[in-house]
Amino acid sequence: MQKLGESTNAFDKWFAGKIKEIHGLDVSAPPPGPMPQKYLGVQ
């Protein structure tokens, strides 16, 4: 997502705008708080 938010490509800008319009997620700014951890399951 970070690369999409930093891109200057016209399609990427359009796509990032659609993500924000539909989901309310601004890909040009990271979400607040720590990054989620990948769950590997019970061991």
N, C-alpha and C positions, 0 to 999 in steps of 0.2 A: 504494500500500500504506500510505503514511503516513496518509492520510485515513481509511482503513479502521481502522487501529490507534487513531486518536484519536476515532473516532465513538462516540456514546452511544446510537445507534439499536439497538434490540433485535435486529433481523435481522443487522446488521453485527457485533455482539458474538458472536452465534451462529456466523456465517460465519467470523469470525476464529478462534474456538475450534476449528472443524472443520479449518481450514487448519493450525493447530498440532497437532491430534490426528493428522491424516493425514500431513502433510509435516514436522512438527517445526519449522516456521517461526513465530516469534513476530512478528506484524506490528506489535505495539506498540513494538518496539525495533528499531532499524536493525541490519543485520548488521555484523560487525566489518570493518574495512578500507575502502578507497576504493570508491566506487560504480563499477560497470562502465561501460566506454566503449562507445558504439554503433559497430559495425563497418560501415563504408561501402563496403567492397570495394576491390579493386585499381584504381588509377587510372593 
